[in-house]
Amino acid sequence: MEVVVTLIKVLIIALVYLVMGPGIGFFVNGRETARRIVLGFLAWWLVRPPSDFTLMLYSIEKYRGHTKGFEFNFLEAIAMGLALAALLEKRKDFKFLPPGLWSWLLVVLVGLLSVPGAINPLYGLMPAFKFVKMAFIYVGVFAALHDDRDVLAMMRGFAVALIVQLIVCLWSRYVMGGFRVIGWFEHQNPMAMWSYMVGLPILALAMSKQTSGRDVLLFFAAFASAGLVVVLTVSRAALAAFALGTMMVMAAAYLQGLSSRKIAVGVVMAIGGALAMAMAADTFMERMETAGDDKPENDLRWALNRQSGAMYQDHPLVGIGWNNFGLANSRPNGTKYSHILEKWEEHRGHKIYPEMFRANPLTESFFWLILAENGSLGFISILLFMVITLWYGLRSTIGFWKTPLGLFFFGVTVALLITYVHCQVERVLTQTKNLTTWMIFCATLSRGIWWRRQAKKIAKAAR
C-alpha cells in the first residue's frame, strides 16, 4: 500500500511541476491581468494549511527538524510558470540569477558541507532539497514584478490572506473556545511572525499617498487583521515586534509628509490598538501567569541552547550535520548531548528515565540551530544573505523614497529586520510558509535594487 501511495504522490508531483507549472507560463504569456491574478493567488495561497500545497516523499513523520522528508512545494510550480512567461515574452529584465540569489545558493552549498559527517546524511539532503528549490520562488517572483502595479497585485493577495486568517482565528478562539489559536499554521509563533512580516509592508502601502482609496481600505483592514491575530496568539515577543515595526513604519510615513489620511489612520490605529489590548488583557494576564519562570534553571530554551553550544564547540567549522539536531541531541545517537538536557531536568528535581530522552525537542533559536548543524561557515553564510537583503532594502528605500514604492520597500526592510532579530528565539524561517514568504520578499527587494541600478544606468547614459 505504501508503494501505491508513493506512486500516486510522484504522479501528482509530476503533473504539478511538469504540466501545471508550464501551463501557467503559457497562459500568463503576454497577459498582464492574468499574471497579476496568478501573483496574487501565489501570495494568498500561503495562508492555507501547508498540506494544501506540499507533498512529502520519504517522510519520517515523527521527526522534527528543518523538514521531515523531501518536500515538494506547489507554489514553486506557480513561480516556475511566472518565470517561463517572462522567457516566452523575451523580456530583457528577466534574470536566471537575480541580484542576491547567489548568496542564497551559497547558504545551500555551505550547508551541504556538513552532510558527509552527519549522523544520517540523508536527513541532511532533505533541507538542501527544500532550500535550493526556493530559488524557483525567488526567480519567479522577480520575473513577475514588472512595475508597481504588480507589487500591488501581490500585496492584495497577502491582504486577503490576512483577513481570511483572522476569520479562522476568531472562529477558533470564540466559537471553538481555543486559548492560543494557531489558525492554519502548525503553531501560534510562526503564525504571529508571518502576520507581522506581511502586515508591516501592507501598512506601508496603506500609508502611501499614492495608494487608491479602495486599496487603502483593503490594506488597512488587512493590517488590523494582522494585529488582532498577533494579539490572539498571546505571543509577547511577537506583540512587541509588531508594535515596534508599526512605530517604525508610521514614523517613516510621517517623515515623508503629513496628510489628513495619515493623521486619521494614526488616530484610528491608536484607538483600535487600545481596544484590542483591553479586550485581550485577561488572556494576556492568564498567559503571564502560566508562562513560568524564565530563569535558566527553569527555562527549557536555555538547556537546548546549551546543547547547541556543545555541538558547535565539538564541530565548529561545519557543524554536526544539516537537519541532524534531532538525532544528535537525543538517545541513542546523541547520548553525550542528551546528558545536558538530562542534567538540567535532574537539577529541577525530576527523576531521569533514559527512554524518555529518545526524541528531545529542538532549540527554538534559528541562529543556535544553524551554529549547531552547519557550524561557523553555515552561520556566516546565512548572516551574509540576511545582510544583503537588508542592504537591498535600504538602497531600494532610498532610491524610491519619493515614489509609491519607497515606503513599501521600507516596510519590507523593517519586517525582515525584526524577523531576523526575532530569530534569536524562534526558528520559524525553517518552516515552509514563513520560508516561502521570506523568499517572496527577498525577491521583491532584489527587483527593487535591479530597478534602481537600471534607473542609474539610464540617468548616466542621458548625461
C-alpha positions as CSV (number, residue, x, y, z in Angstrom):
1,M,0.0,0.0,0.0
2,E,2.9,2.3,0.8
3,V,4.3,1.8,-2.7
4,V,0.9,2.7,-4.2
5,V,0.7,5.9,-2.1
6,T,4.3,6.9,-3.1
7,L,3.5,6.3,-6.8
8,I,0.4,8.5,-6.5
9,K,2.4,11.2,-4.9
10,V,5.0,11.0,-7.7
11,L,2.3,11.3,-10.3
12,I,0.8,14.3,-8.6
13,I,4.2,16.0,-8.3
14,A,5.0,15.3,-11.9
15,L,1.7,16.8,-13.1
16,V,2.1,19.9,-10.9
17,Y,5.7,20.6,-11.9
18,L,5.7,19.4,-15.5
19,V,2.2,20.2,-16.6
20,M,0.6,22.9,-14.3
21,G,3.8,25.0,-14.0
22,P,4.5,25.2,-17.7
23,G,0.7,25.6,-18.4
24,I,0.6,28.7,-16.2
25,G,3.6,30.1,-18.1
26,F,1.9,29.7,-21.5
27,F,-1.4,31.0,-20.1
28,V,0.2,34.1,-18.5
29,N,2.4,34.8,-21.5
30,G,1.6,38.3,-22.7
31,R,-1.4,38.7,-20.4
32,E,-0.7,41.3,-17.7
33,T,-4.0,40.8,-15.8
34,A,-3.6,37.1,-15.8
35,R,0.0,37.5,-14.4
36,R,-1.2,39.7,-11.6
37,I,-4.0,37.3,-10.7
38,V,-1.6,34.4,-10.5
39,L,0.9,36.5,-8.5
40,G,-1.9,37.5,-6.1
41,F,-3.0,33.9,-5.8
42,L,0.6,32.8,-5.0
43,A,0.6,35.2,-2.1
44,W,-2.9,34.3,-0.9
45,W,-2.4,30.5,-1.0
46,L,0.3,30.8,1.7
47,V,-2.5,31.3,4.3
48,R,-3.8,27.8,3.7
49,P,-2.5,24.8,5.6
50,P,0.8,23.5,4.3
51,S,-0.8,20.2,3.4
52,D,-2.8,22.1,0.8
53,F,0.3,22.9,-1.3
54,T,3.0,20.5,-0.3
55,L,3.7,16.8,-0.7
56,M,6.5,14.9,1.0
57,L,8.4,11.9,-0.3
58,Y,10.3,9.6,2.1
59,S,8.6,11.2,5.1
60,I,9.7,10.5,8.6
61,E,6.5,11.5,10.3
62,K,7.8,11.6,13.9
63,Y,11.0,13.6,13.1
64,R,11.2,17.3,13.9
65,G,13.7,19.5,12.1
66,H,14.1,21.7,9.0
67,T,11.9,19.1,7.2
68,K,10.9,15.5,7.8
69,G,11.3,14.4,4.1
70,F,11.9,15.6,0.6
71,E,9.3,18.3,0.3
72,F,7.7,19.5,-2.9
73,N,6.1,22.9,-2.7
74,F,3.5,23.5,-5.4
75,L,4.0,27.3,-5.1
76,E,7.3,26.6,-6.7
77,A,5.5,25.3,-9.8
78,I,3.5,28.6,-9.9
79,A,6.7,30.6,-9.7
80,M,8.2,28.4,-12.4
81,G,5.2,29.4,-14.6
82,L,5.7,33.1,-13.9
83,A,9.4,32.7,-14.9
84,L,8.5,30.8,-18.0
85,A,6.1,33.5,-19.1
86,A,8.9,36.1,-18.8
87,L,11.1,33.9,-21.0
88,L,8.3,33.4,-23.6
89,E,7.8,37.2,-23.7
90,K,11.6,37.6,-24.2
91,R,11.8,40.2,-21.5
92,K,15.2,41.8,-21.2
93,D,14.7,42.3,-17.5
94,F,14.5,38.5,-16.8
95,K,17.4,37.1,-14.9
96,F,18.2,33.4,-14.2
97,L,20.3,34.7,-11.3
98,P,18.6,37.8,-9.9
99,P,20.6,40.1,-7.5
100,G,21.2,38.4,-4.2
101,L,20.2,34.8,-5.3
102,W,23.9,33.8,-5.4
103,S,24.1,34.3,-1.6
104,W,21.1,32.1,-1.0
105,L,22.6,29.3,-3.2
106,L,25.8,29.8,-1.1
107,V,23.8,29.0,2.0
108,V,22.7,25.7,0.5
109,L,26.2,24.9,-0.8
110,V,27.8,25.6,2.6
111,G,25.0,23.6,4.3
112,L,25.9,20.6,2.2
113,L,29.5,20.6,3.6
114,S,28.0,19.3,6.8
115,V,26.3,16.3,5.2
116,P,29.3,13.8,4.9
117,G,29.9,13.9,8.7
118,A,26.3,13.8,9.7
119,I,24.8,11.0,11.8
120,N,22.3,10.5,9.0
121,P,23.5,12.1,5.7
122,L,20.1,11.5,4.0
123,Y,18.5,13.8,6.6
124,G,21.0,16.5,5.6
125,L,20.0,16.3,1.9
126,M,16.3,17.0,2.8
127,P,16.7,20.7,3.8
128,A,19.2,21.2,0.9
129,F,16.5,19.9,-1.5
130,K,13.9,22.2,0.2
131,F,16.1,25.3,0.3
132,V,17.6,25.1,-3.2
133,K,14.1,24.9,-4.7
134,M,13.3,28.2,-3.0
135,A,15.3,29.6,-6.0
136,F,12.2,28.9,-8.1
137,I,10.2,31.3,-5.8
138,Y,12.9,33.9,-6.0
139,V,13.3,33.8,-9.8
140,G,9.6,33.6,-10.4
141,V,8.6,36.5,-8.2
142,F,11.5,38.6,-9.6
143,A,10.3,37.8,-13.1
144,A,6.6,38.6,-12.4
145,L,7.3,42.1,-10.9
146,H,7.4,44.4,-13.8
147,D,6.3,47.6,-12.1
148,D,4.4,48.9,-9.0
149,R,1.1,47.5,-10.3
150,D,2.4,44.0,-10.0
151,V,3.6,44.8,-6.4
152,L,0.1,46.0,-5.6
153,A,-1.4,42.8,-7.1
154,M,0.8,40.6,-5.0
155,M,0.1,42.5,-1.8
156,R,-3.6,42.4,-2.4
157,G,-3.3,38.6,-2.3
158,F,-1.4,38.9,1.0
159,A,-4.0,41.3,2.3
160,V,-6.9,38.9,1.6
161,A,-4.9,36.1,3.2
162,L,-4.5,38.1,6.5
163,I,-8.2,38.8,6.6
164,V,-9.1,35.2,6.0
165,Q,-6.6,34.2,8.7
166,L,-8.3,36.5,11.2
167,I,-11.7,34.9,10.5
168,V,-10.2,31.4,11.1
169,C,-8.6,32.6,14.3
170,L,-11.7,34.3,15.6
171,W,-13.6,31.1,14.9
172,S,-11.0,29.1,16.8
173,R,-11.0,31.5,19.8
174,Y,-14.6,32.4,20.3
175,V,-16.6,29.5,18.7
176,M,-14.2,26.6,19.4
177,G,-13.0,28.0,22.7
178,G,-9.3,27.9,22.0
179,F,-6.8,29.7,24.1
180,R,-3.7,30.3,21.9
181,V,-5.1,30.0,18.4
182,I,-2.9,28.7,15.6
183,G,-5.1,29.3,12.5
184,W,-3.9,27.2,9.6
185,F,-0.3,27.1,11.0
186,E,1.3,24.3,12.9
187,H,2.0,26.6,15.9
188,Q,1.0,30.1,17.0
189,N,4.5,31.6,16.9
190,P,5.1,31.1,13.2
191,M,1.6,32.5,12.5
192,A,2.3,35.6,14.6
193,M,5.7,36.2,12.9
194,W,4.2,35.6,9.5
195,S,1.4,38.1,10.3
196,Y,3.7,41.0,11.1
197,M,6.1,40.1,8.3
198,V,3.3,40.5,5.9
199,G,1.4,43.2,7.8
200,L,4.2,45.8,8.0
201,P,4.7,46.2,4.2
202,I,0.9,46.3,3.9
203,L,0.8,49.1,6.4
204,A,3.4,51.0,4.4
205,L,1.2,50.7,1.3
206,A,-1.9,51.9,3.3
207,M,0.0,55.0,4.4
208,S,1.3,55.9,0.9
209,K,-0.5,58.9,-0.5
210,Q,-0.4,57.3,-4.0
211,T,-2.4,54.3,-2.9
212,S,-6.0,54.4,-4.1
213,G,-8.8,54.8,-1.6
214,R,-10.1,51.3,-2.3
215,D,-6.7,49.7,-1.7
216,V,-6.2,51.8,1.4
217,L,-9.4,50.2,2.9
218,L,-8.3,46.7,2.0
219,F,-4.7,47.2,3.3
220,F,-5.8,48.9,6.5
221,A,-8.3,46.0,7.1
222,A,-5.5,43.5,6.5
223,F,-3.1,45.3,8.8
224,A,-5.7,45.4,11.5
225,S,-6.3,41.7,11.0
226,A,-2.6,41.0,11.3
227,G,-2.6,42.9,14.6
228,L,-5.5,41.1,16.0
229,V,-4.0,37.7,15.0
230,V,-0.8,38.6,16.9
231,V,-2.9,39.5,20.0
232,L,-4.9,36.3,19.7
233,T,-1.7,34.2,19.7
234,V,-0.8,35.7,23.1
235,S,2.8,35.8,21.9
236,R,4.6,38.5,23.9
237,A,7.7,38.7,21.7
238,A,5.6,38.9,18.5
239,L,3.4,41.6,20.0
240,A,6.5,43.7,20.9
241,A,7.9,43.1,17.4
242,F,4.6,44.1,15.8
243,A,4.4,47.3,17.9
244,L,8.0,48.3,17.2
245,G,7.6,47.6,13.4
246,T,4.4,49.6,13.3
247,M,6.0,52.6,15.0
248,M,8.9,52.5,12.6
249,V,6.7,52.4,9.5
250,M,4.4,55.1,10.9
251,A,7.4,57.3,11.7
252,A,8.7,56.9,8.1
253,A,5.3,57.7,6.7
254,Y,5.1,60.9,8.7
255,L,8.7,61.7,7.7
256,Q,7.5,61.6,4.1
257,G,5.0,64.3,4.9
258,L,1.8,64.8,6.9
259,S,-1.7,64.5,5.4
260,S,-5.2,64.2,6.7
261,R,-5.2,60.5,5.7
262,K,-2.0,59.7,7.7
263,I,-3.3,61.5,10.7
264,A,-6.7,59.8,10.6
265,V,-5.0,56.4,10.1
266,G,-2.7,57.1,13.1
267,V,-5.6,58.0,15.3
268,V,-7.7,55.0,14.3
269,M,-4.8,52.7,14.8
270,A,-4.1,54.1,18.3
271,I,-7.8,53.7,19.3
272,G,-8.1,50.2,17.7
273,G,-4.9,49.1,19.3
274,A,-6.0,50.2,22.7
275,L,-9.4,48.5,22.3
276,A,-7.8,45.2,21.2
277,M,-5.4,45.2,24.1
278,A,-8.2,45.9,26.5
279,M,-10.2,43.1,25.1
280,A,-7.3,40.7,25.3
281,A,-6.0,41.9,28.7
282,D,-7.4,38.9,30.6
283,T,-6.0,36.4,28.1
284,F,-2.5,38.0,28.4
285,M,-2.7,38.0,32.2
286,E,-3.5,34.3,32.1
287,R,-0.6,33.8,29.7
288,M,1.7,35.6,32.0
289,E,0.6,33.5,35.0
290,T,1.1,30.3,33.1
291,A,4.4,31.3,31.3
292,G,6.5,30.1,34.2
293,D,9.9,31.2,35.4
294,D,12.3,32.2,32.7
295,K,15.4,31.7,34.8
296,P,18.0,29.3,33.2
297,E,17.3,26.6,35.7
298,N,13.6,26.6,34.7
299,D,13.8,27.6,31.0
300,L,13.9,24.7,28.6
301,R,15.2,27.0,25.8
302,W,18.3,27.7,27.9
303,A,19.1,24.0,28.2
304,L,18.5,23.4,24.4
305,N,20.8,26.3,23.6
306,R,23.5,24.8,25.8
307,Q,23.1,21.6,23.7
308,S,23.6,23.7,20.6
309,G,26.7,25.3,22.1
310,A,28.2,22.0,23.0
311,M,27.6,20.7,19.4
312,Y,29.2,23.8,18.0
313,Q,32.2,23.5,20.3
314,D,32.8,19.9,19.1
315,H,32.2,20.7,15.4
316,P,33.0,24.4,14.9
317,L,33.5,24.6,11.2
318,V,30.6,22.7,9.5
319,G,28.5,21.5,12.4
320,I,27.0,18.1,13.3
321,G,25.0,17.9,10.1
322,W,22.2,19.7,8.5
323,N,18.8,18.6,9.8
324,N,20.5,16.3,12.3
325,F,19.9,18.2,15.5
326,G,17.0,16.0,16.5
327,L,19.3,12.9,16.2
328,A,22.4,14.5,17.8
329,N,20.6,15.8,20.9
330,S,18.7,12.5,21.7
331,R,19.4,9.0,22.7
332,P,20.7,6.7,21.4
333,N,22.8,8.6,18.7
334,G,23.3,11.7,20.8
335,T,23.8,10.4,24.3
336,K,26.6,13.0,25.0
337,Y,24.3,16.0,24.2
338,S,21.2,14.4,25.7
339,H,23.1,14.3,29.0
340,I,23.0,18.1,29.1
341,L,19.2,18.1,29.0
342,E,19.0,15.2,31.4
343,K,21.3,17.1,33.9
344,W,19.0,20.1,33.6
345,E,16.0,18.0,34.3
346,E,17.8,16.4,37.3
347,H,18.6,19.8,38.8
348,R,14.9,20.6,38.6
349,G,14.2,17.6,40.9
350,H,13.0,15.2,38.2
351,K,13.9,11.6,38.1
352,I,15.7,10.6,34.9
353,Y,14.5,7.7,32.7
354,P,16.8,7.3,29.6
355,E,13.9,6.0,27.5
356,M,12.2,9.4,27.9
357,F,15.1,11.2,26.1
358,R,14.9,9.4,22.7
359,A,13.1,12.3,21.0
360,N,14.3,15.5,22.7
361,P,12.9,18.9,21.4
362,L,14.9,21.2,19.1
363,T,16.4,24.5,20.1
364,E,13.9,27.3,19.4
365,S,16.7,29.7,18.2
366,F,17.2,29.8,14.4
367,F,20.8,31.0,14.9
368,W,21.7,28.4,17.5
369,L,20.3,25.7,15.2
370,I,22.4,26.9,12.3
371,L,25.5,27.1,14.5
372,A,25.0,23.5,15.8
373,E,24.1,21.9,12.5
374,N,26.2,24.0,10.0
375,G,28.9,25.5,12.1
376,S,30.7,28.8,11.6
377,L,30.6,28.5,7.8
378,G,26.8,28.0,7.8
379,F,26.3,30.8,10.3
380,I,28.4,33.3,8.3
381,S,26.6,32.3,5.0
382,I,23.1,32.9,6.4
383,L,24.2,36.2,8.0
384,L,25.6,37.2,4.7
385,F,22.3,36.6,3.0
386,M,20.4,38.5,5.6
387,V,22.8,41.5,5.4
388,I,22.5,41.5,1.6
389,T,18.7,41.5,1.7
390,L,18.7,44.4,4.3
391,W,21.2,46.3,2.2
392,Y,19.0,45.9,-0.9
393,G,16.0,47.1,1.2
394,L,17.8,50.1,2.4
395,R,19.1,51.1,-1.0
396,S,15.7,50.5,-2.6
397,T,14.1,52.6,0.1
398,I,16.5,55.5,-0.6
399,G,16.3,55.1,-4.3
400,F,12.5,55.1,-4.5
401,W,11.7,57.3,-1.4
402,K,9.8,59.8,-3.4
403,T,7.8,57.2,-5.4
404,P,4.8,55.0,-4.4
405,L,7.3,52.2,-3.7
406,G,9.6,54.0,-1.3
407,L,7.6,53.5,1.8
408,F,6.7,49.9,0.8
409,F,10.4,48.9,0.4
410,F,11.0,50.4,3.9
411,G,8.1,48.3,5.3
412,V,9.6,45.2,3.8
413,T,13.0,46.0,5.1
414,V,11.7,46.7,8.6
415,A,9.7,43.4,8.5
416,L,12.8,41.4,7.6
417,L,15.0,43.2,10.1
418,I,12.6,42.5,13.0
419,T,12.1,38.9,11.8
420,Y,15.9,38.4,11.8
421,V,16.2,39.7,15.3
422,H,13.3,37.6,16.4
423,C,15.0,34.5,15.0
424,Q,17.3,34.6,18.1
425,V,14.4,32.9,19.9
426,E,12.4,31.4,17.1
427,R,13.3,29.1,14.2
428,V,10.3,29.8,12.0
429,L,12.3,30.6,8.9
430,T,12.9,26.9,8.5
431,Q,9.1,26.3,8.2
432,T,7.6,26.2,4.7
433,K,5.1,29.1,4.9
434,N,7.4,31.5,6.6
435,L,10.3,30.4,4.4
436,T,8.4,30.9,1.2
437,T,7.1,34.3,2.3
438,W,10.7,35.3,3.2
439,M,11.8,34.3,-0.3
440,I,9.0,36.3,-1.9
441,F,10.0,39.5,0.0
442,C,13.7,38.9,-0.7
443,A,12.9,38.6,-4.4
444,T,10.9,41.8,-4.2
445,L,13.8,43.7,-2.7
446,S,16.0,42.1,-5.4
447,R,13.7,43.5,-8.1
448,G,13.9,46.9,-6.3
449,I,17.7,47.0,-6.4
450,W,17.6,46.0,-10.0
451,W,15.2,48.8,-10.9
452,R,17.4,51.2,-9.0
453,R,20.5,50.1,-10.9
454,Q,18.7,50.4,-14.2
455,A,17.5,53.9,-13.4
456,K,21.1,54.9,-12.6
457,K,22.3,53.5,-15.9
458,I,19.6,55.4,-17.8
459,A,20.4,58.6,-16.0
460,K,24.1,58.1,-16.6
461,A,23.5,57.4,-20.4
462,A,21.4,60.6,-20.6
463,R,24.2,62.9,-19.4
